Amino acid sequence: MDVFTAVVDDPRQYGRIAAANSLSDVYAMGGRPVTCLAIMAIPAKDFPGWVASEMLAGANEVAEEADAPIVGGHSLKLPEPAFGLAVTGTAHPDRIIGANAAQPGDAILLTKPLGSGIITTAGMHEKAPAEVLNAAIAVMSHLNRSACEAMLKLSRAAATDVTGFGMLGHLWHILEGSQVAARIELASVPLMQGAMELATDFVPGGTAMNYEFASAFTDFGAADFAQKMLLCDAQTSGGLLITCPQNELKTFLADLQANGTPAAAVIGHITKRGEHLVNIV
């Protein structure tokens, strides 16, 4: 279950993003979502009914796309609106994807660009250009379903979705689980349109905390401030971070491109443990 307060003004788009975000946890483990429950918090007074209806309508659109209908839910009264889904999914017990299967030499892939936390923060201050915010909303609303389906064809994978802990924070889970390290190529990390230009002035609180955490295990090399913030940016409905054996990489990339994950990029590879868990080059 994942519930959070609004990151955009449009309630239908908010519902779509919240639904895609909640479904990602199942996809990251190689699962197939089956049913969803809607969890909604709204203020007790003076809250327009149409806003709640639009939130649910947007969530329904994404849940139907995932073939995981919303079959019920629960509402409660809180000072600030919040929304999300509780998702039930299934997976074959021999094909559940965890964080402990990465090995030195494996490629590391990221299936969505980074920057949603920074862009939506700028949007809240009315400083994000409309085209930049709309492009970010499209990315956040996109399901990780096709990436999951391609990942399940691999003989071995470690994976996680990239959300509130940022890309480096979620990568840490794989590195700790597999007892390995990583080399990340800064120039290969995909970024959302306009994110770099906004990263200096609109750093979310969660991103700043993520950077503090990541600094303990990361050599950032020549990365500048904006680049560091993007690597640590707290994402909403981010992509999947997946490790892939090198001899399967070409086929995996072709599957991702063919199945609707065009932004997927190889961002580095798994290494043996050294002085730092993550080295940025």
Order of alpha helices (4+ residues) and beta strands (2+ residues): beta-alpha-beta-alpha-beta-beta-beta-alpha-alpha-alpha-beta-alpha-beta-alpha-alpha-beta-alpha-beta-alpha-beta-beta
